[in-house]
Amino acid sequence: MTKLIEIAALVLVGPLVGVEFGLAAFTNPIVAKLPDAAYRQVRSGGGRLLGAVMPFWYIGALLLLIAEAVLFRNALVVGAAALMAAAVLLSVTTRVPINNRIARWQTDADVTRELAARWDRLHWLRVALLAVPFLLLVISAR
């Protein structure tokens, strides 16, 4: 059972890091070059969609990491769980409120590229917070 939890954590956290990195490194910079009308549609639509899906992915990953930390009592896994908790806390306290504002953009006049840029900067911080737990999981799984 413990091996199954370890594998599930790797399978859940690994793609999470990849998706978040892809969004930060490729998708958002490409979208930023669009005119306001298209930019608004992509950012607000993406904010609504990902805002509905990502909480489940993050909570699932956090719960698996906590379970693995409790079962293995490995310092690397405990560190991974703590960093994932920090990423969730960062998201809930800073990024979710910004995302909710972006998701409500209905007209081109609503577009605030500075607000989206702030979200993007905080997103890079979260990507880093997610990459480290994944690396810790990979190292601990050796």
Disulfide bonds with the S-S distance in Angstrom:
none
